[in-house]
């Protein structure tokens, strides 16, 4: 992938910040009414271009610089991200859903950037430096979320205990590091959210 394509992917990732930030201020039902049709449209487009050769060629002409090689023959990372966003908003408590979507939007691209620029200690296809950057970013995100009630009294139920934040951040980092079969745009928020939910109940 070219540098321009890599930058484009990171910008798309950062644009997904609109979902958790919007969820901070908008009701859950409204957020779902917005992202469900977008996720459905992205899924339908992906399935259609994978089944129709002409549509697939047209799609690749437009999107090829932004796609990883394996995305040309499967769902795109953007579709996985949107579907995971729907799952997280629907199933997880609001502070957890916002936290894990921020883990994905910020922690994943930071890990990639640091790993490719300064990574030296390789762990499979990833680097220790990238993983530590991901963990640090996710912990910072969790810490900021835990402080939100101080500045926004309407978010008084956003208290996340330190061990819950650490559990989610560590899970997101491990999932980003491991070569799991499903796209990490889906696995990072869903698995870290599930881990945080378990930590809440303990």
LINRA-V494344 format. One record per backbone hydrogen bond with DSSP energy under -1.0 kcal/mol. CO is the residue of the C=O (numbers start at 1). NH is the residue of the N-H. If there is no record, write none. Layout:
co->(CO;CO)
nh->(NH;NH)
//
This chain:
co->(2;3;4;5;6;7;8;9;10;11;13;14;15;16;17;18;19;20;22;22;27;28;29;30;31;32;34;35;36;37;38;39;40;41;42;43;44;45;46;47;48;52;53;54;55;56;57;58;59;60;63;64;69;76;77;78;79;80;81;82;83;84;85;86;87;88;93;94;95;96;97;98;99;100;101;102;103;103;106;107;108;109;110;111;112;113;114;114;121;123;126;127;128;129;130;131;132;133;134;135;136;137;138;139;140;141;142;147;148;148;152;153;155;161;162;163;164;165;166;167;168;169;170;171;172;173;174;178;183;183;184;186;187;188;189;190;191;192;193;194;195;196;197)
nh->(6;7;8;9;10;11;12;13;14;15;16;17;18;19;21;22;23;24;25;26;31;32;33;34;35;36;38;39;40;41;42;43;44;45;46;47;48;49;50;51;52;56;57;58;59;60;61;62;63;64;66;67;72;80;81;82;83;84;85;86;87;88;89;90;91;92;97;98;99;100;101;102;103;104;105;106;107;108;110;111;112;113;114;115;116;117;118;119;128;126;123;131;132;133;134;135;136;137;138;139;140;141;142;143;144;145;146;150;151;152;155;156;158;165;166;167;168;169;170;171;172;173;174;175;176;177;178;180;186;187;188;190;191;192;193;194;195;196;197;198;199;200;201)
//
